[in-house]
Amino acid sequence: MTLSSTSFPPAAGARILSLGGYQPGNVVTNDDISARVDTSDEWIRSRVGIVSRRFAGPEESVTDMAAVAGGKALAASGLSPGDIDLVIVATCSAEASIPNASAVVAHRLGITAPGAYDLNAACAGFCYALATASDAVRAGTARYVLVIGAEKMTAWVDQTDRNTSIIFADGAGAAIVGPVAEGKPSGIGPVVWGSAGDMAEKITIADRDSFLQQEGQAVFRWATTSMHPVAAQACERAGVAVSDLAAFVPHQANLRIIESIARKLGVPRERLADDIVTAGNTSSASVPLALARMVERGALKPGSLALLLGFGAGMCYAAQVITVP
Ligand code: UT7
């Protein structure tokens, strides 16, 4: 007897069909932060690049934000909830480890009985989830996948610690991934991913009662010296030149970090996503949120190429080139 190995016909390639983003309503300025820790608007703007960020309200959860972003992506795709076979939520800040956020989000969006799992690769989470969604579609394990990056980082940050409270913020971004039409090229390039567990202690949340701790300078050095080759390799594997990219959308860690990576890659400043200025560092939400906001304001044309790069705790990283929906 021969076992069938696929649930759906395998696809020649996968693509992003649509995007959705969500930011909480509460705008927090650098002056608001300076009122409680020893810092200043000038220091934060010049050293991190953030002017304002959004904090979720006390009753607003990772699941709430994920559902709003996911609902927007679903509506924009033109698909119905019943078309979605798999929901992946990338998060490192979910308030509960059980139930998983993805199953709850799926239920809220009326997606009945999909495969559902949460994925934690910290700030690289969305790029990891996008890669696994693309593989599922290509392998015929799923036909349409809802991929979400959602974080309530403020729940894990000591608001009196000036190393972390100036950086981290809340939000969610989402994408629907599906197969490319017959004969069309893939819209999600090969992922380049990895980790550096030997440096894992550089960013930690030790337990449920602890806040996030990071060795800022060590992370800064690692990101500005190790991430541009990863991004360059993602372009190489996708068969595109850096000059073909309409946008470079890295994890919005620190404006100085991402400007340095862009410079080393040879990406012109105007093609660098700098959503951090008004969104802060939203960990796994930052890449899809930045991408969704660029598309929303018409800064990126459908069919153009964007390079995504996630990096952070673990120290996990992942990069891929995508076609903008
Ligand atoms: O997304 C997850 C991955 N995380 C990251 O990517 C974070 C990476 N790291 C960073 O973004 C930066 O290292 C920080 C923003 C955390 C810190 O910036 P920095 O440029 O590395 O500052 P530093 O730690 O080298 O400190 C420089 C100076 C020090 O003063 P002295 O010794 O030169 O007098 C600090 O005490 O700035 C002082 N300082 C501050 N001053 C005002 C440190 N933090 C602050 C602050 N406000 N918030």
Boltz pocket constraint, residues with backbone or C-beta under 6 A from the ligand:
constraints:
  - pocket:
      binder: B
      contacts: [[A, 38], [A, 39], [A, 40], [A, 43], [A, 44], [A, 47], [A, 48], [A, 123], [A, 162], [A, 163], [A, 166], [A, 203], [A, 214], [A, 215], [A, 216], [A, 217], [A, 218], [A, 219], [A, 220], [A, 223], [A, 252], [A, 253], [A, 254], [A, 257], [A, 281], [A, 283], [A, 311], [A, 312], [A, 313]]
      max_distance: 6.0
